[in-house]
Amino acid sequence: MRYNDSVAIGNAIYNMDQNVKVSPILKSLIEEVEKIAEEKDYRLKPMGSQIKNTALDGSDYDFLLLTEIGSKSPKKVLNDVEKDFSPLSAFQGNHSIIVKSNGIQVDIVPGERTKDSNLYKIPDKRMDDWIVRGQDCFIESFLEENNRKNNRLQTVTKMLKLWKDSHPNFSIPSLAIEKIVFDTLSNYKYFTITHVKGTLVCMKEFSERIKKPIKHPDHGPQLNKLNDNEKIICSKTLKRNLESIQERNQENWVNVFGDAFGVYLN
């Protein structure tokens, strides 16, 4: 067996397939959003986990909607975009306009490029102000590193997101997981790190990093919002789970990542 192509957990062998998979429901919803954007002369820019192919099945899809803000207030921009997408029963979030269909959600974040072409000004409804965020740099860096590592970053990130979903008491942003995986696996040569070893080393790093602030990769607020007690419990849980999967016992992997983990190693 070549580890570049597959991994073994217990008696099962999982082949690696990293093609982007979009459900028919999500595909249809995206097409409806794109149609309205074209009619209103908006430019949509995909962002978030879906564009990095680190999203789990059923995850939301995020768009940056490029528009001219000028002197408009955040409230005015959100109201205008909400009205434009009203045929899809759109409603407002804090930074975005949200449309849903059959439990699938698309977030549309209106924004305008700043003088720094990698930064965007987006609305913050609660603050009634504009905030600056970067959307391009980390996506590009992540995808480039993932390509160099033969898709290992995508697979390992999905595994850790499965762990997060199996532990809902810990509110950890997906971006924090992506940042930890990126930082950790960037230190390895692709031929020295298998998908399983990558999962193990990133869980170990995760257990240490979760006790500290996690810096946003693109000019945003720090990503670790757990309180001190939650950080300790989360770190101990990760270490205990890591110990249980060291020997690649399939039952232990199911206990740690849930029954769905094979989907992301198939």
CYANA upper distance limits for C-alpha pairs under 8 A (distance plus 0.5 A):
  1 MET  CA      6 SER  CA      7.73
  2 ARG  CA      6 SER  CA      6.89
  3 TYR  CA      7 VAL  CA      6.26
  3 TYR  CA    194 THR  CA      6.63
  3 TYR  CA    195 HIS  CA      8.25
  4 ASN  CA    150 ASN  CA      8.14
  4 ASN  CA    191 PHE  CA      8.44
  4 ASN  CA    194 THR  CA      7.27
  5 ASP  CA     15 ASN  CA      6.54
  5 ASP  CA     16 MET  CA      6.23
  6 SER  CA     13 ILE  CA      7.16
  6 SER  CA     14 TYR  CA      5.93
  6 SER  CA     15 ASN  CA      4.84
  6 SER  CA     16 MET  CA      6.08
  6 SER  CA    265 LEU  CA      8.31
  7 VAL  CA     13 ILE  CA      6.19
  7 VAL  CA     14 TYR  CA      5.91
  7 VAL  CA     15 ASN  CA      7.23
  7 VAL  CA     16 MET  CA      8.46
  7 VAL  CA    194 THR  CA      8.41
  7 VAL  CA    195 HIS  CA      7.47
  7 VAL  CA    196 VAL  CA      7.27
  7 VAL  CA    265 LEU  CA      8.19
  8 ALA  CA     12 ALA  CA      6.25
  8 ALA  CA     13 ILE  CA      4.98
  8 ALA  CA     14 TYR  CA      6.84
  8 ALA  CA    248 ARG  CA      8.21
  9 ILE  CA     13 ILE  CA      6.94
  9 ILE  CA     14 TYR  CA      8.30
  9 ILE  CA    248 ARG  CA      5.60
  9 ILE  CA    249 ASN  CA      6.74
  9 ILE  CA    250 GLN  CA      5.80
  9 ILE  CA    253 TRP  CA      8.29
 10 GLY  CA    248 ARG  CA      6.23
 10 GLY  CA    249 ASN  CA      5.36
 10 GLY  CA    250 GLN  CA      5.05
 10 GLY  CA    251 GLU  CA      8.45
 11 ASN  CA    250 GLN  CA      7.92
 12 ALA  CA    250 GLN  CA      8.26
 14 TYR  CA    262 GLY  CA      7.44
 14 TYR  CA    265 LEU  CA      5.58
 14 TYR  CA    266 ASN  CA      5.50
 15 ASN  CA    265 LEU  CA      6.38
 15 ASN  CA    266 ASN  CA      5.17
 16 MET  CA    264 TYR  CA      8.23
 16 MET  CA    265 LEU  CA      5.93
 16 MET  CA    266 ASN  CA      5.90
 17 ASP  CA    264 TYR  CA      8.36
 17 ASP  CA    265 LEU  CA      7.76
 17 ASP  CA    266 ASN  CA      6.53
 18 GLN  CA     53 ASN  CA      8.26
 18 GLN  CA    151 ASN  CA      7.40
 18 GLN  CA    154 GLN  CA      8.06
 18 GLN  CA    155 THR  CA      8.08
 19 ASN  CA     53 ASN  CA      8.49
 20 VAL  CA     53 ASN  CA      6.40
 22 VAL  CA     26 LEU  CA      6.84
 22 VAL  CA     27 LYS  CA      6.66
 22 VAL  CA     57 ASP  CA      8.47
 23 SER  CA     27 LYS  CA      6.56
 23 SER  CA     57 ASP  CA      8.40
 23 SER  CA     58 GLY  CA      8.31
 24 PRO  CA     28 SER  CA      6.60
 25 ILE  CA     29 LEU  CA      6.77
 25 ILE  CA    101 SER  CA      7.92
 25 ILE  CA    102 ASN  CA      8.02
 25 ILE  CA    104 ILE  CA      7.85
 26 LEU  CA     30 ILE  CA      6.56
 26 LEU  CA    101 SER  CA      8.49
 26 LEU  CA    104 ILE  CA      6.85
 26 LEU  CA    105 GLN  CA      8.39
 27 LYS  CA     31 GLU  CA      6.73
 28 SER  CA     32 GLU  CA      6.88
 29 LEU  CA     33 VAL  CA      6.80
 29 LEU  CA    100 LYS  CA      8.41
 29 LEU  CA    101 SER  CA      7.53
 29 LEU  CA    106 VAL  CA      8.21
 30 ILE  CA     34 GLU  CA      6.57
 30 ILE  CA    106 VAL  CA      7.96
 31 GLU  CA     35 LYS  CA      6.59
 32 GLU  CA     36 ILE  CA      6.98
 33 VAL  CA     37 ALA  CA      6.70
 33 VAL  CA     85 PHE  CA      8.11
 34 GLU  CA     38 GLU  CA      6.62
 34 GLU  CA     44 LEU  CA      7.91
 35 LYS  CA     39 GLU  CA      6.80
 36 ILE  CA     40 LYS  CA      6.65
 36 ILE  CA     84 ASP  CA      8.03
 36 ILE  CA     85 PHE  CA      7.36
 37 ALA  CA     41 ASP  CA      6.46
 37 ALA  CA     42 TYR  CA      5.33
 37 ALA  CA     43 ARG  CA      7.22
 37 ALA  CA     44 LEU  CA      7.65
 38 GLU  CA     42 TYR  CA      6.41
 38 GLU  CA     43 ARG  CA      7.86
 40 LYS  CA     84 ASP  CA      8.00
 42 TYR  CA     65 LEU  CA      7.08
 42 TYR  CA     66 LEU  CA      6.84
 42 TYR  CA     67 THR  CA      6.88
 43 ARG  CA     65 LEU  CA      6.31
 43 ARG  CA     66 LEU  CA      5.78
 43 ARG  CA     67 THR  CA      7.79
 44 LEU  CA     63 PHE  CA      6.57
 44 LEU  CA     64 LEU  CA      6.25
 44 LEU  CA     65 LEU  CA      5.19
 44 LEU  CA     66 LEU  CA      6.79
 45 LYS  CA     63 PHE  CA      5.95
 45 LYS  CA     64 LEU  CA      5.44
 45 LYS  CA     65 LEU  CA      6.82
 45 LYS  CA     66 LEU  CA      7.96
 46 PRO  CA     50 GLN  CA      8.47
 46 PRO  CA     51 ILE  CA      6.73
 46 PRO  CA     62 ASP  CA      6.61
 46 PRO  CA     63 PHE  CA      5.05
 46 PRO  CA     64 LEU  CA      6.73
 47 MET  CA     51 ILE  CA      6.03
 47 MET  CA     52 LYS  CA      8.35
 47 MET  CA     61 TYR  CA      8.40
 47 MET  CA     62 ASP  CA      5.99
 47 MET  CA     63 PHE  CA      6.13
 47 MET  CA     64 LEU  CA      7.16
 47 MET  CA    135 GLN  CA      7.46
 47 MET  CA    139 ILE  CA      8.38
 48 GLY  CA     52 LYS  CA      7.29
 48 GLY  CA     61 TYR  CA      7.80
 48 GLY  CA     62 ASP  CA      6.33
 48 GLY  CA     63 PHE  CA      8.47
 48 GLY  CA    139 ILE  CA      8.46
 49 SER  CA     53 ASN  CA      6.43
 49 SER  CA     54 THR  CA      5.58
 49 SER  CA     55 ALA  CA      5.46
 49 SER  CA     61 TYR  CA      8.24
 49 SER  CA    174 SER  CA      8.20
 49 SER  CA    175 LEU  CA      8.39
 50 GLN  CA     54 THR  CA      6.65
 50 GLN  CA     55 ALA  CA      5.69
 50 GLN  CA     59 SER  CA      8.50
 50 GLN  CA     60 ASP  CA      8.42
 50 GLN  CA     61 TYR  CA      6.63
 50 GLN  CA     62 ASP  CA      8.04
 51 ILE  CA    139 ILE  CA      8.39
 52 LYS  CA    139 ILE  CA      6.96
 52 LYS  CA    142 PHE  CA      7.90
 52 LYS  CA    143 LEU  CA      6.97
 52 LYS  CA    154 GLN  CA      8.07
 53 ASN  CA    154 GLN  CA      6.93
 54 THR  CA    154 GLN  CA      5.77
 54 THR  CA    155 THR  CA      7.91
 54 THR  CA    157 THR  CA      6.66
 54 THR  CA    158 LYS  CA      6.13
 55 ALA  CA     59 SER  CA      6.45
 55 ALA  CA    158 LYS  CA      7.28
 56 LEU  CA    158 LYS  CA      6.98
 56 LEU  CA    161 LYS  CA      8.06
 56 LEU  CA    162 LEU  CA      8.28
 58 GLY  CA    104 ILE  CA      7.01
 59 SER  CA    104 ILE  CA      7.80
 59 SER  CA    105 GLN  CA      8.18
 60 ASP  CA    104 ILE  CA      6.88
 60 ASP  CA    105 GLN  CA      5.44
 60 ASP  CA    106 VAL  CA      6.15
 60 ASP  CA    107 ASP  CA      7.76
 61 TYR  CA    105 GLN  CA      6.99
 61 TYR  CA    106 VAL  CA      5.25
 61 TYR  CA    107 ASP  CA      6.75
 62 ASP  CA    106 VAL  CA      6.26
 62 ASP  CA    107 ASP  CA      5.28
 62 ASP  CA    108 ILE  CA      6.60
 62 ASP  CA    109 VAL  CA      8.06
 63 PHE  CA    106 VAL  CA      8.04
 63 PHE  CA    107 ASP  CA      6.65
 63 PHE  CA    108 ILE  CA      5.35
 63 PHE  CA    109 VAL  CA      6.57
 64 LEU  CA    108 ILE  CA      6.42
 64 LEU  CA    109 VAL  CA      5.27
 64 LEU  CA    110 PRO  CA      6.41
 64 LEU  CA    111 GLY  CA      7.05
 65 LEU  CA    108 ILE  CA      6.73
 65 LEU  CA    109 VAL  CA      6.12
 65 LEU  CA    110 PRO  CA      5.02
 65 LEU  CA    111 GLY  CA      6.42
 66 LEU  CA    110 PRO  CA      6.52
 66 LEU  CA    111 GLY  CA      5.66
 66 LEU  CA    112 GLU  CA      6.02
 66 LEU  CA    113 ARG  CA      8.15
 67 THR  CA    110 PRO  CA      7.14
 67 THR  CA    111 GLY  CA      6.52
 67 THR  CA    112 GLU  CA      6.17
 68 GLU  CA    111 GLY  CA      8.35
 68 GLU  CA    112 GLU  CA      6.58
 69 ILE  CA     77 VAL  CA      7.68
 69 ILE  CA    111 GLY  CA      7.97
 69 ILE  CA    112 GLU  CA      6.92
 72 LYS  CA     76 LYS  CA      6.56
 72 LYS  CA     77 VAL  CA      6.99
 73 SER  CA     77 VAL  CA      6.89
 73 SER  CA    128 ASP  CA      8.21
 73 SER  CA    129 ASP  CA      7.89
 74 PRO  CA     78 LEU  CA      6.67
 74 PRO  CA    122 ILE  CA      8.39
 74 PRO  CA    123 PRO  CA      5.39
 74 PRO  CA    124 ASP  CA      7.24
 74 PRO  CA    125 LYS  CA      7.03
 74 PRO  CA    128 ASP  CA      6.64
 74 PRO  CA    129 ASP  CA      6.58
 74 PRO  CA    130 TRP  CA      7.03
 75 LYS  CA     79 ASN  CA      6.52
 75 LYS  CA    123 PRO  CA      8.30
 75 LYS  CA    125 LYS  CA      7.07
 75 LYS  CA    128 ASP  CA      7.41
 76 LYS  CA     80 ASP  CA      6.61
 77 VAL  CA     81 VAL  CA      6.69
 77 VAL  CA    110 PRO  CA      7.97
 77 VAL  CA    123 PRO  CA      8.44
 78 LEU  CA     82 GLU  CA      6.43
 78 LEU  CA     92 GLN  CA      7.54
 78 LEU  CA     96 SER  CA      7.74
 78 LEU  CA     97 ILE  CA      7.44
 78 LEU  CA    110 PRO  CA      7.90
 78 LEU  CA    123 PRO  CA      8.16
 79 ASN  CA     83 LYS  CA      6.67
 80 ASP  CA     84 ASP  CA      6.81
 81 VAL  CA     85 PHE  CA      6.82
 81 VAL  CA     97 ILE  CA      7.58
 81 VAL  CA    110 PRO  CA      8.13
 82 GLU  CA     86 SER  CA      6.45
 82 GLU  CA     90 ALA  CA      6.34
 82 GLU  CA     91 PHE  CA      6.64
 82 GLU  CA     92 GLN  CA      7.28
 82 GLU  CA     97 ILE  CA      6.47
 83 LYS  CA     90 ALA  CA      8.33
 85 PHE  CA     89 SER  CA      7.63
 85 PHE  CA     90 ALA  CA      6.21
 86 SER  CA     90 ALA  CA      5.58
 86 SER  CA     91 PHE  CA      8.38
 88 LEU  CA     99 VAL  CA      6.72
 88 LEU  CA    100 LYS  CA      8.27
 89 SER  CA     99 VAL  CA      6.94
 89 SER  CA    100 LYS  CA      8.31
 90 ALA  CA     97 ILE  CA      6.86
 90 ALA  CA     98 ILE  CA      5.95
 90 ALA  CA     99 VAL  CA      5.25
 90 ALA  CA    100 LYS  CA      8.16
 91 PHE  CA     97 ILE  CA      6.13
 91 PHE  CA     98 ILE  CA      5.85
 91 PHE  CA     99 VAL  CA      7.28
 92 GLN  CA     96 SER  CA      6.56
 92 GLN  CA     97 ILE  CA      5.13
 92 GLN  CA     98 ILE  CA      6.51
 93 GLY  CA     97 ILE  CA      6.35
 93 GLY  CA     98 ILE  CA      7.07
 93 GLY  CA    125 LYS  CA      8.26
 94 ASN  CA    123 PRO  CA      8.19
 94 ASN  CA    124 ASP  CA      6.26
 94 ASN  CA    125 LYS  CA      5.38
 94 ASN  CA    126 ARG  CA      6.83
 95 HIS  CA    109 VAL  CA      6.57
 95 HIS  CA    110 PRO  CA      8.32
 95 HIS  CA    122 ILE  CA      7.40
 95 HIS  CA    123 PRO  CA      5.86
 95 HIS  CA    124 ASP  CA      5.69
 95 HIS  CA    125 LYS  CA      6.79
 96 SER  CA    107 ASP  CA      6.43
 96 SER  CA    108 ILE  CA      5.68
 96 SER  CA    109 VAL  CA      4.77
 96 SER  CA    110 PRO  CA      7.12
 96 SER  CA    123 PRO  CA      8.28
 97 ILE  CA    107 ASP  CA      6.34
 97 ILE  CA    108 ILE  CA      5.49
 97 ILE  CA    109 VAL  CA      6.87
 97 ILE  CA    110 PRO  CA      8.49
 98 ILE  CA    105 GLN  CA      7.38
 98 ILE  CA    106 VAL  CA      6.33
 98 ILE  CA    107 ASP  CA      5.20
 98 ILE  CA    108 ILE  CA      6.69
 99 VAL  CA    105 GLN  CA      6.32
 99 VAL  CA    106 VAL  CA      5.89
 99 VAL  CA    107 ASP  CA      7.17
100 LYS  CA    104 ILE  CA      5.99
100 LYS  CA    105 GLN  CA      4.93
100 LYS  CA    106 VAL  CA      6.85
101 SER  CA    105 GLN  CA      7.08
109 VAL  CA    122 ILE  CA      7.59
110 PRO  CA    122 ILE  CA      6.59
110 PRO  CA    123 PRO  CA      7.75
111 GLY  CA    120 TYR  CA      6.46
111 GLY  CA    121 LYS  CA      5.81
111 GLY  CA    122 ILE  CA      5.03
111 GLY  CA    123 PRO  CA      7.82
112 GLU  CA    120 TYR  CA      5.84
112 GLU  CA    121 LYS  CA      5.75
112 GLU  CA    122 ILE  CA      7.38
113 ARG  CA    117 SER  CA      6.53
113 ARG  CA    118 ASN  CA      7.99
113 ARG  CA    119 LEU  CA      6.49
113 ARG  CA    120 TYR  CA      4.92
113 ARG  CA    121 LYS  CA      6.78
114 THR  CA    118 ASN  CA      8.30
114 THR  CA    119 LEU  CA      6.20
114 THR  CA    120 TYR  CA      5.95
114 THR  CA    121 LYS  CA      6.95
115 LYS  CA    119 LEU  CA      8.30
118 ASN  CA    134 GLY  CA      6.27
118 ASN  CA    135 GLN  CA      7.28
118 ASN  CA    136 ASP  CA      6.35
118 ASN  CA    137 CYS  CA      7.25
119 LEU  CA    132 VAL  CA      6.99
119 LEU  CA    133 ARG  CA      6.05
119 LEU  CA    134 GLY  CA      4.83
119 LEU  CA    135 GLN  CA      7.23
119 LEU  CA    136 ASP  CA      8.35
120 TYR  CA    132 VAL  CA      5.99
120 TYR  CA    133 ARG  CA      5.82
120 TYR  CA    134 GLY  CA      6.49
120 TYR  CA    135 GLN  CA      7.91
121 LYS  CA    130 TRP  CA      6.60
121 LYS  CA    131 ILE  CA      6.06
121 LYS  CA    132 VAL  CA      5.06
121 LYS  CA    133 ARG  CA      6.96
122 ILE  CA    130 TRP  CA      6.10
122 ILE  CA    131 ILE  CA      6.03
122 ILE  CA    132 VAL  CA      6.80
122 ILE  CA    133 ARG  CA      7.74
123 PRO  CA    128 ASP  CA      7.92
123 PRO  CA    129 ASP  CA      6.68
123 PRO  CA    130 TRP  CA      5.23
123 PRO  CA    131 ILE  CA      6.77
124 ASP  CA    128 ASP  CA      6.21
124 ASP  CA    129 ASP  CA      6.00
124 ASP  CA    130 TRP  CA      6.32
124 ASP  CA    131 ILE  CA      7.07
125 LYS  CA    129 ASP  CA      7.43
132 VAL  CA    219 HIS  CA      7.90
132 VAL  CA    220 GLY  CA      8.18
133 ARG  CA    218 ASP  CA      6.90
133 ARG  CA    219 HIS  CA      6.16
133 ARG  CA    220 GLY  CA      6.35
134 GLY  CA    218 ASP  CA      5.12
134 GLY  CA    219 HIS  CA      6.45
134 GLY  CA    220 GLY  CA      8.01
135 GLN  CA    139 ILE  CA      7.58
135 GLN  CA    218 ASP  CA      7.19
136 ASP  CA    140 GLU  CA      6.68
137 CYS  CA    141 SER  CA      6.64
137 CYS  CA    218 ASP  CA      7.42
138 PHE  CA    142 PHE  CA      6.33
138 PHE  CA    217 PRO  CA      6.67
138 PHE  CA    218 ASP  CA      7.05
139 ILE  CA    143 LEU  CA      6.66
140 GLU  CA    144 GLU  CA      6.58
141 SER  CA    145 GLU  CA      6.62
142 PHE  CA    146 ASN  CA      6.47
142 PHE  CA    153 LEU  CA      8.39
142 PHE  CA    182 PHE  CA      6.97
143 LEU  CA    147 ASN  CA      6.58
144 GLU  CA    148 ARG  CA      6.88
145 GLU  CA    149 LYS  CA      6.66
145 GLU  CA    153 LEU  CA      8.20
145 GLU  CA    182 PHE  CA      8.14
145 GLU  CA    186 SER  CA      7.40
146 ASN  CA    150 ASN  CA      6.67
146 ASN  CA    151 ASN  CA      5.42
146 ASN  CA    152 ARG  CA      6.70
146 ASN  CA    153 LEU  CA      5.66
146 ASN  CA    154 GLN  CA      7.27
147 ASN  CA    151 ASN  CA      6.23
148 ARG  CA    190 TYR  CA      7.43
149 LYS  CA    153 LEU  CA      7.60
149 LYS  CA    189 LYS  CA      7.77
149 LYS  CA    190 TYR  CA      5.09
150 ASN  CA    190 TYR  CA      7.31
151 ASN  CA    155 THR  CA      7.14
152 ARG  CA    156 VAL  CA      6.57
152 ARG  CA    194 THR  CA      7.95
152 ARG  CA    195 HIS  CA      6.24
152 ARG  CA    198 GLY  CA      7.74
153 LEU  CA    157 THR  CA      6.45
153 LEU  CA    181 VAL  CA      6.93
153 LEU  CA    182 PHE  CA      7.16
153 LEU  CA    185 LEU  CA      7.59
154 GLN  CA    158 LYS  CA      6.79
155 THR  CA    159 MET  CA      6.86
155 THR  CA    195 HIS  CA      7.42
155 THR  CA    264 TYR  CA      7.27
155 THR  CA    265 LEU  CA      7.84
156 VAL  CA    160 LEU  CA      6.83
156 VAL  CA    181 VAL  CA      7.68
156 VAL  CA    195 HIS  CA      7.05
156 VAL  CA    196 VAL  CA      8.45
156 VAL  CA    198 GLY  CA      6.78
156 VAL  CA    199 THR  CA      5.67
156 VAL  CA    202 CYS  CA      8.22
157 THR  CA    161 LYS  CA      6.66
157 THR  CA    177 ILE  CA      7.10
157 THR  CA    178 GLU  CA      6.45
157 THR  CA    181 VAL  CA      6.82
158 LYS  CA    162 LEU  CA      6.67
158 LYS  CA    264 TYR  CA      7.48
159 MET  CA    163 TRP  CA      6.93
159 MET  CA    199 THR  CA      7.51
159 MET  CA    257 PHE  CA      7.52
159 MET  CA    261 PHE  CA      7.28
159 MET  CA    264 TYR  CA      7.88
160 LEU  CA    164 LYS  CA      6.75
160 LEU  CA    177 ILE  CA      7.53
160 LEU  CA    199 THR  CA      7.94
160 LEU  CA    203 MET  CA      7.86
160 LEU  CA    257 PHE  CA      8.40
161 LYS  CA    165 ASP  CA      6.66
161 LYS  CA    174 SER  CA      7.49
161 LYS  CA    177 ILE  CA      7.76
162 LEU  CA    166 SER  CA      6.69
162 LEU  CA    257 PHE  CA      5.91
162 LEU  CA    258 GLY  CA      7.57
162 LEU  CA    260 ALA  CA      8.41
162 LEU  CA    261 PHE  CA      7.43
163 TRP  CA    167 HIS  CA      6.90
163 TRP  CA    256 VAL  CA      6.92
163 TRP  CA    257 PHE  CA      5.32
163 TRP  CA    258 GLY  CA      8.06
164 LYS  CA    168 PRO  CA      6.91
164 LYS  CA    170 PHE  CA      7.72
164 LYS  CA    172 ILE  CA      7.84
166 SER  CA    256 VAL  CA      7.95
166 SER  CA    257 PHE  CA      6.93
166 SER  CA    258 GLY  CA      7.04
170 PHE  CA    226 LEU  CA      7.87
170 PHE  CA    230 GLU  CA      7.76
170 PHE  CA    234 CYS  CA      7.46
171 SER  CA    225 LYS  CA      7.92
171 SER  CA    226 LEU  CA      7.43
172 ILE  CA    176 ALA  CA      7.36
172 ILE  CA    177 ILE  CA      8.27
172 ILE  CA    223 LEU  CA      8.22
172 ILE  CA    224 ASN  CA      7.24
172 ILE  CA    225 LYS  CA      7.79
172 ILE  CA    226 LEU  CA      8.13
173 PRO  CA    177 ILE  CA      7.53
173 PRO  CA    223 LEU  CA      7.17
173 PRO  CA    224 ASN  CA      8.21
174 SER  CA    178 GLU  CA      6.86
175 LEU  CA    179 LYS  CA      6.57
175 LEU  CA    216 HIS  CA      8.48
175 LEU  CA    223 LEU  CA      8.11
176 ALA  CA    180 ILE  CA      6.78
176 ALA  CA    214 ILE  CA      7.21
176 ALA  CA    216 HIS  CA      8.06
176 ALA  CA    223 LEU  CA      6.33
176 ALA  CA    224 ASN  CA      7.76
177 ILE  CA    181 VAL  CA      6.70
177 ILE  CA    206 PHE  CA      8.33
178 GLU  CA    182 PHE  CA      6.55
179 LYS  CA    183 ASP  CA      6.57
179 LYS  CA    216 HIS  CA      8.48
179 LYS  CA    217 PRO  CA      7.64
180 ILE  CA    184 THR  CA      6.52
180 ILE  CA    202 CYS  CA      7.68
180 ILE  CA    205 GLU  CA      7.91
180 ILE  CA    206 PHE  CA      7.12
180 ILE  CA    209 ARG  CA      8.21
181 VAL  CA    185 LEU  CA      6.44
181 VAL  CA    202 CYS  CA      6.42
182 PHE  CA    186 SER  CA      6.38
183 ASP  CA    187 ASN  CA      7.74
184 THR  CA    188 TYR  CA      8.30
184 THR  CA    201 VAL  CA      8.24
184 THR  CA    202 CYS  CA      6.83
184 THR  CA    205 GLU  CA      7.69
185 LEU  CA    198 GLY  CA      7.54
185 LEU  CA    202 CYS  CA      8.13
188 TYR  CA    192 THR  CA      7.14
188 TYR  CA    193 ILE  CA      7.11
189 LYS  CA    193 ILE  CA      7.29
190 TYR  CA    194 THR  CA      8.30
193 ILE  CA    197 LYS  CA      6.41
193 ILE  CA    198 GLY  CA      6.38
194 THR  CA    198 GLY  CA      6.35
195 HIS  CA    199 THR  CA      6.74
196 VAL  CA    200 LEU  CA      6.84
197 LYS  CA    201 VAL  CA      6.60
198 GLY  CA    202 CYS  CA      6.46
199 THR  CA    203 MET  CA      6.57
200 LEU  CA    204 LYS  CA      6.80
200 LEU  CA    242 LEU  CA      7.21
200 LEU  CA    246 GLN  CA      8.00
201 VAL  CA    205 GLU  CA      6.74
202 CYS  CA    206 PHE  CA      6.31
203 MET  CA    207 SER  CA      6.65
203 MET  CA    238 LEU  CA      7.15
203 MET  CA    239 LYS  CA      8.23
203 MET  CA    242 LEU  CA      7.11
204 LYS  CA    208 GLU  CA      7.32
204 LYS  CA    238 LEU  CA      7.93
204 LYS  CA    239 LYS  CA      7.26
204 LYS  CA    242 LEU  CA      7.51
205 GLU  CA    209 ARG  CA      6.54
206 PHE  CA    210 ILE  CA      6.31
206 PHE  CA    235 SER  CA      8.21
206 PHE  CA    238 LEU  CA      8.06
207 SER  CA    211 LYS  CA      7.84
207 SER  CA    234 CYS  CA      7.82
207 SER  CA    235 SER  CA      4.94
207 SER  CA    236 LYS  CA      7.72
207 SER  CA    238 LEU  CA      5.98
207 SER  CA    239 LYS  CA      6.70
208 GLU  CA    212 LYS  CA      8.13
208 GLU  CA    235 SER  CA      7.10
209 ARG  CA    213 PRO  CA      8.06
209 ARG  CA    214 ILE  CA      7.63
210 ILE  CA    214 ILE  CA      7.99
210 ILE  CA    224 ASN  CA      7.50
210 ILE  CA    231 LYS  CA      6.57
210 ILE  CA    234 CYS  CA      7.89
210 ILE  CA    235 SER  CA      6.94
211 LYS  CA    228 ASP  CA      8.22
211 LYS  CA    231 LYS  CA      5.60
211 LYS  CA    232 ILE  CA      7.09
211 LYS  CA    235 SER  CA      7.30
212 LYS  CA    224 ASN  CA      7.89
213 PRO  CA    222 GLN  CA      6.82
213 PRO  CA    223 LEU  CA      7.44
213 PRO  CA    224 ASN  CA      5.96
214 ILE  CA    222 GLN  CA      5.98
214 ILE  CA    223 LEU  CA      5.69
214 ILE  CA    224 ASN  CA      5.95
215 LYS  CA    221 PRO  CA      7.77
215 LYS  CA    222 GLN  CA      5.17
215 LYS  CA    223 LEU  CA      6.68
216 HIS  CA    220 GLY  CA      5.73
216 HIS  CA    221 PRO  CA      6.41
216 HIS  CA    222 GLN  CA      5.62
216 HIS  CA    223 LEU  CA      6.46
226 LEU  CA    230 GLU  CA      6.08
226 LEU  CA    231 LYS  CA      6.31
227 ASN  CA    231 LYS  CA      6.67
228 ASP  CA    232 ILE  CA      7.00
229 ASN  CA    233 ILE  CA      6.84
230 GLU  CA    234 CYS  CA      6.39
231 LYS  CA    235 SER  CA      6.54
232 ILE  CA    236 LYS  CA      6.73
233 ILE  CA    237 THR  CA      6.59
234 CYS  CA    238 LEU  CA      6.68
235 SER  CA    239 LYS  CA      6.76
236 LYS  CA    240 ARG  CA      6.61
237 THR  CA    241 ASN  CA      6.57
238 LEU  CA    242 LEU  CA      6.44
239 LYS  CA    243 GLU  CA      6.75
240 ARG  CA    244 SER  CA      7.00
241 ASN  CA    245 ILE  CA      7.07
241 ASN  CA    256 VAL  CA      6.68
242 LEU  CA    246 GLN  CA      6.89
244 SER  CA    252 ASN  CA      6.66
244 SER  CA    253 TRP  CA      8.43
245 ILE  CA    249 ASN  CA      6.85
245 ILE  CA    252 ASN  CA      6.25
245 ILE  CA    253 TRP  CA      6.31
245 ILE  CA    256 VAL  CA      8.32
248 ARG  CA    252 ASN  CA      8.02
248 ARG  CA    253 TRP  CA      7.52
249 ASN  CA    253 TRP  CA      6.93
250 GLN  CA    254 VAL  CA      6.82
251 GLU  CA    255 ASN  CA      6.75
252 ASN  CA    256 VAL  CA      6.73
253 TRP  CA    257 PHE  CA      6.39
253 TRP  CA    258 GLY  CA      7.92
254 VAL  CA    258 GLY  CA      5.14
254 VAL  CA    259 ASP  CA      5.78
254 VAL  CA    260 ALA  CA      8.45
254 VAL  CA    261 PHE  CA      7.55
255 ASN  CA    259 ASP  CA      8.29
257 PHE  CA    261 PHE  CA      6.38
260 ALA  CA    264 TYR  CA      8.04
261 PHE  CA    265 LEU  CA      7.33
262 GLY  CA    266 ASN  CA      6.54
